[in-house]
Amino acid sequence: MPMTEAESLVLEHLRHIRGAVDGLREDMREVKGRLGILENQYANLSSRVDRIDGRIERMEQRLELIEA
């Protein structure tokens, strides 16, 4: 049974949509990967800032700038 022009047009649109969705899926994988890297870097930075804060507090105590 031959395909009508309307059916052919619908299939063409569906193929285009599938291609667009595949592209978005790949973009999302990349974004998730980058977000994971940023989260890891943030956690490391936060830990470093916490350690620096503790060191500054100890220095302030030694210099008697704050009470122990």
Residue, then its C-alpha position, 0 to 999 in steps of 0.5 A: m500500500p503506497m504511503t500518502e503525502a501526509e504520512s510521508l510528511v509526518l514520518e519526516h517530522l518524526r525523524h527530525i524530532r528524534g534527531a533533535v531529542d538525540g542531540l538534547r540527550e547528548d547535551m544533557r549527558e555533557v551538562k551532567g558530567r560538567l556539573g559533577i565536576l563542578e560539585n566536586q570542585y566546590a566540595n574541595l574548595s569548601s573543605r579548604v576554606d573551612r581549614i583556613d577558617g580554623r587556622i585563622e581562628r587559632m591565630e587570632q586566639r594566639l594573638e589574643l585578638i579573641e577569647a579562647 
